[in-house]
Amino acid sequence: MARVIVLDANVLIALLSSQDAHHGWAVDLFIDSVDDTLVISSLTLSEAMVHPARNGQIDVMLRNITSLGIKVAPLDQADSINLAYVRARTQLRMPDALVLHTAIEHHASLATLDARLAQAAQSEGLNVISL
């Protein structure tokens, strides 16, 4: 049965950068989830694009994300309210709270390399994919 997996920015960065120490793990995750739906929030995508923006590589990054079939989830006013509750409940930094919120809203597993985010996701009853 196909799953929905929300990616943390660190997983997306590792997947798209062969220079990243966790690239092999991220590629294995991608291969293992070929039948699943991979999702990243629009703001998490922005976070992952900071380095490509500095290097004039945003177009390359966006093409790679599109070619991999990763879905970008938008945010609306209701998301903002629910995100505030997630952040208040977990005390995570806003970028991590956003990833957790996205996974909760999509009834998804969460892929991250961040131990604190992984722990918060497990506390919320989510399946976590990590090292």
CORPE-V823918 format. One line per field, one symbol per residue. ss: DSSP state (H for helix, E for strand, - for the rest). phi: phi as a letter, one per 40 degrees, with the letter a starting at -180 (. if undefined). psi: psi as a letter, one per 20 degrees, with the letter a starting at -180 (. if undefined). Layout:
BEGIN
ss = ???
phi = ???
psi = ???
END
This chain:
BEGIN
ss = ---EEEE-HHHHHHHH------HHHHHHHHHH----EEEEEHHHHHHH-HHHHH---HHHHHHHHHHH--EEE---HHHHHHHHHHHHHH---HHHHHHHHHHHH---EEE---HHHHHHHHH----EE--
phi = .cbbbcccdcccccccbccccbddccccccccbdccbcbbcccccdcccccdccbgbcdcdcccccccgccbccbbcccdcccccccccbgccddcccccdcccccfbcbbabccccdccccccgccbbac
psi = pqrppppqhhggghgioiiqhjggghgggggikhjrppqqqhhhgggijgghghjkjgggghgggghikppoprqaghhgghhgggghhhjqqghhhggggggghjlrrppqjoggggggghhjjqppor.
END
